[in-house]
């Protein structure tokens, strides 16, 4: 499942899923309002896809499921 983390925090590999080493920009980045999902971080997020999702992305898929607790959104 895709995760939103800043490039500094990244995504922890070796848990239940292995994530791509390549971050992807959400629509509207850097003005998307998507914030790193780590509780202590407020940096703009990029999207980290699992290896299976990255393959889907390369085949044209652009919508990926995310847990609601893995992302924060900034509003004005």
N, C-alpha and C positions, 0 to 999 in steps of 0.2 A: 504494500500500500504506500502510495506517494507520501512524502513528508515535506513540510515547509521548515527550512532552517536557513540561517544566514550562511554565507560561505565560510566564515570563521568557525562557527559551531559545527557545521557539517552534519553528517549522519553517522551514528555508531554502526559499524559493520560487525558481522560475527554474531549477531543476536539470532533471531529467527529468520531474517531475510538479509540478503546481500544487496546493497544499493550500488548504483552506477557511480563511477568517479566523476561523472560529468553533471554539473547542476544545470537545470533548465529554468528560463525566466517565465514567470507567470504573465498572463496577458496584462499589458499596461505597465510592465516593469520599466523603470523604477517608480512609477506613480501608481502602482497597483494597490498599495495599502496593506499588502500581506507582510506580516511581521514574523520573525523567527519564533518557532513554537516552544523553544526552551523558556521556562518561566522567568529566568533572570535576564534574558536578552531582549532588547527592543530594536535590533537592527532589521533592515529590510531583508525579506526572505527570498530565496530561490527555491525551486522545487527539485527534490531528490527522488528519482524514480527507482523502483526495484529493477533488476536486470530483465525480468519478464515485461515490465511496463516500458522499459527503454526500447525493447524490440517492437512493442506495439506502437510506440511513438515513431520509430523509424518506418513503420508501415502506414503512418498517417493518422493514428489516433491522437487526439488532443485533449480529451477529457478523462481525468483519472480521479478515483475515489480517495478521499483522505478522511482519517478520523477527526472528529470535531475538536478533540483535545490536542491535536498536533499542530494547530495553527492559530494565530491571533490576527485580527484585522484592525488596522488603525482607521478611525473615521474623523472627519473634520467637523 
